[in-house]
């Protein structure tokens, strides 16, 4: 009985912990973009899927493999904010790019 409970705990907990660790590392990589020119993000992430006005700046969206990265800029095209939507499997390629 204890082995079944331990196996069940491992199956549900390990992926959750991996997801949290990935989220922290991905957010750290994205925060490194803040303060830089949008062309730094474009050079790393490729051509954005979209760019839309946002106040005096723009919001850029990069999308690949069910992962999207949002990068907000001010009027001078400096990155003011960035975040992502997707899981570790979907966003791993972007993480690898940002990690270099």
C-alpha positions as CSV (number, residue, x, y, z in Angstrom):
1,X,0.0,0.0,0.0
2,X,2.8,2.4,0.9
3,X,4.5,1.8,-2.4
4,X,1.4,2.6,-4.3
5,X,0.9,5.9,-2.4
6,X,4.6,6.8,-2.9
7,X,4.4,6.1,-6.6
8,X,1.2,8.1,-6.9
9,X,2.8,11.0,-5.0
10,X,5.9,10.9,-7.3
11,X,3.8,10.8,-10.5
12,X,1.8,13.9,-9.5
13,X,4.5,15.9,-7.6
14,X,7.6,15.6,-9.8
15,X,6.0,17.1,-12.9
16,X,4.6,19.9,-10.8
17,X,8.0,20.7,-9.3
18,X,9.6,20.6,-12.7
19,X,7.0,23.0,-14.1
20,X,7.6,25.4,-11.2
21,X,11.4,25.3,-11.6
22,X,11.0,25.9,-15.4
23,X,8.7,28.8,-14.8
24,X,11.2,30.5,-12.5
25,X,14.1,29.9,-15.0
26,X,12.0,31.1,-17.9
27,X,10.8,34.2,-16.1
28,X,14.5,35.0,-15.2
29,X,15.5,34.7,-18.8
30,X,12.7,37.0,-20.0
31,X,13.5,39.6,-17.3
32,X,16.9,39.9,-18.8
33,X,15.3,41.4,-21.9
34,X,13.7,44.3,-19.9
35,X,15.5,47.6,-20.6
36,X,16.9,46.4,-23.9
37,X,15.9,47.4,-27.4
38,X,13.2,45.3,-29.0
39,X,15.7,44.3,-31.7
40,X,17.6,42.3,-29.1
41,X,14.5,40.2,-28.6
42,X,13.9,39.9,-32.4
43,X,17.5,38.9,-32.9
44,X,17.1,36.1,-30.4
45,X,13.5,35.0,-30.9
46,X,12.9,35.7,-34.6
47,X,10.3,37.7,-36.4
48,X,7.3,38.4,-34.1
49,X,4.0,36.8,-35.0
50,X,2.3,40.1,-34.3
51,X,3.0,43.7,-33.2
52,X,0.2,45.9,-31.9
53,X,0.0,49.4,-30.5
54,X,0.0,49.6,-26.7
55,X,-0.3,53.1,-25.3
56,X,2.8,55.0,-26.6
57,X,4.6,51.7,-27.3
58,X,3.9,48.3,-28.8
59,X,3.2,44.8,-27.7
60,X,5.1,42.1,-29.7
61,X,4.1,38.4,-29.6
62,X,6.4,35.6,-30.6
63,X,4.8,32.2,-31.0
64,X,6.1,28.8,-31.7
65,X,4.9,25.2,-30.7
66,X,1.9,26.4,-28.6
67,X,4.2,28.7,-26.6
68,X,3.8,32.5,-26.9
69,X,6.1,35.2,-25.6
70,X,4.7,38.7,-25.1
71,X,7.1,41.6,-25.0
72,X,5.9,45.2,-24.3
73,X,7.9,48.2,-25.3
74,X,7.7,52.0,-24.7
75,X,7.8,54.7,-27.3
76,X,11.5,54.4,-27.8
77,X,11.2,50.6,-28.4
78,X,12.8,49.7,-25.1
79,X,11.4,46.5,-23.5
80,X,9.4,47.3,-20.4
81,X,7.8,43.9,-19.7
82,X,7.9,40.4,-20.9
83,X,6.1,37.1,-20.1
84,X,5.2,33.8,-21.6
85,X,2.3,31.4,-21.9
86,X,2.9,27.7,-22.4
87,X,4.4,24.7,-20.6
88,X,7.9,23.5,-20.3
89,X,7.7,21.2,-23.3
90,X,6.1,23.8,-25.5
91,X,8.5,26.6,-24.4
92,X,11.8,24.7,-24.2
93,X,13.1,25.9,-27.5
94,X,12.5,29.6,-26.5
95,X,14.2,28.9,-23.2
96,X,17.2,27.4,-24.9
97,X,17.5,30.4,-27.2
98,X,17.2,32.9,-24.3
99,X,19.7,30.9,-22.2
100,X,22.5,31.5,-24.8
